[in-house]
Amino acid sequence: MADRRPCRREMLDRINRISFALDDTKLFLDTHPCHKEAMEYFDTLKQERVRLLTEYARCYGPITLDTADSCVEQWNWIQEPWPWQEGGC
């Protein structure tokens, strides 16, 4: 049976890009707390990050504590390949 999971590296890249944008927006909001468009953008990014983290956790296991209990029947992350042991997707 073919593995239908999305590419791990691509998923991590998407999570990293969203996380960077979220942090950058958060910094902007530190100096512009009443900026309505920035707050809406922040909320959109936050929801997308949670969605991506949940999807990643379902496919490969949790990478944050927030998704550790929602997707894994057992704690088996130690049995997964380490980043330097993987050869692509």
Long-range contacts (C-beta under 8 A, 24 or more apart in sequence): 5-59, 5-60, 6-55, 6-59, 7-89, 8-56, 8-59, 8-60, 8-86, 8-89, 9-86, 9-88, 9-89, 10-89, 11-52, 11-55, 11-56, 11-59, 11-60, 12-56, 12-63, 14-52, 15-49, 15-52, 15-53, 15-56, 15-63, 18-45, 18-48, 18-49, 18-52, 19-49, 21-45, 22-46, 22-49
